[in-house]
Amino acid sequence: MQARGPLMIEHRLIERMLRVIEKALVKIESEHEVDPVFVDTAVDFIRVYADRTHHGKEEEILFRELKHKPLSAVDLTVMNELIEEHVFGRRTTQALVAANTRYRNGDDSALAGITETLRTLIGFYPGHIEKEDRHFFPSTRSYFTDDEDQAMLAEFWEFDRRMIHEAYQSVVEGLERRG
């Protein structure tokens, strides 16, 4: 398997979650209410899986290694766009958290913010995924030898192995800060 393989497999799960969110969005808009726990679950998936696990491997491993390569102007531009898109996804997810908190606290007007940010996320990710799968990953594969590619793949597996520990250490630390 090439290093881009796990990233593309992760994209398929993200796409499945987007379909779940899209289906829920239809129900939310027709019923004019949302289950805040569903939003929490969607946020958890986006933050832990799509952002920290998936984007983490891209930013902390793939992009790090690409910064040591003589990238074409096009590939460098696309990599920088992808980084900016990751930031956009994080900001949008934070807006979703804020709207869900307001909604949970009785602010019914926050429902519009929830639906808007969910719609933004399901509109954003497909293009982002296509840019990576069909353009960036194939283009940047040529910068790596087979040995370098396999070393990245091994680093991806190690990154994933550490993720569960990192995630729950963060949970405990957050609870400890609350007192």
Buried (B, 14 or more C-beta within 10 A) or exposed (E): EBBBEBBEEBBEEBEEBBEBBBEBBEEBBEEEEBEBEBBBBBBEBBBBBBBBBBBBBBBEBBBEBBEEBEBEEEBBEBBEEBBEBBEBBBEBBEBBBBBBBBBBEEEEEBBEBBBBBBBBBBEBBEEBBEBBBEEBBEBBEEBBEEEBBBBBBEBBEEBBEEBEEEBEEEEEEEEEEEE
